[in-house]
Amino acid sequence: MAENSSDTCGSVYRRCLTHSTGEKTQSTSNGVSKWVRLNVGGTYFLTTRQTLCRDPKSFLYRLSQADPELDSDKDDTGAYLIDRDPTYFGPVLNYLRHGKLVLNRELAEEGVLEEAEFYNITSLIKLLKDKIRERDCKTSQAPVKHVYRVLQCQEEELTQMVSTMSDGWKFEQLVSIGSSYNYGNEDQSEFLCVVSKELHNQSYGPNSEPSEKAKVRLWEQSSRPSSGNY
């Protein structure tokens, strides 16, 4: 009876050991960990091989497969060294995780596109190019804004002032504000000259006159009885 009991216990122990070893082998996928550690520009990222394998044509897929043709170094912690900007790698990795492009407001699409092209993630490249094209199209269709300036000048200065306007400024309207002084036997008049300029993704500068203020000033001057329009 003692021998049978001992044999039974030994058999149970061997079965338990075999089962435990089998579970460990399965969890590590035949000795290869399912987790991959990346050192991108000094910042560490931890992800799974399944995530990196989403695009079979990408550099990250080949990296996760330990492709012998890739000259990939590892640091002291065993992380793959990738000399790229970690700021723009985050959205690329998240795209591989859940298939959606999520960008912070301070991140430019062009920067993420550079990384997507480096890692050769074709679906993300197409998505980013479409997004950039849509953004640029909306910008080009936005209403054009103008800034106005009202310049005061004398009659003898008009020709020179109008002919020398540059930097995108255009003549809009001229309003006479009457005679200011006599030169010999002739009266010299003064004028208000309204000029405008298109704004291209710029805010009003400190020396720019808003359009409504220019219109109000022009209306006040033109409403005087002594004013004459040219």
Buried (B, 14 or more C-beta within 10 A) or exposed (E): EEEEEEEEEEEEEEEEEEEEEEEEEEEEEEEEEEEBBBBBEEBEBEBBBEBBBBBEEBBBBBBBBEEEEEEBEEEEEEBBEBEBBBBBBBBBBBBBBEEEBEBEEEBEBEBBBBBBBBBBBEBBBEBBBEBBEEEEEEEEEEEEBEBBBBBEBBBEBBEEBEEEBEEEBEEBBBBBBBEBEEEEEEEEBBBBBBBBBEBEEEEEEEEBBEBEEBBEBBEEBBEEEEBEEE
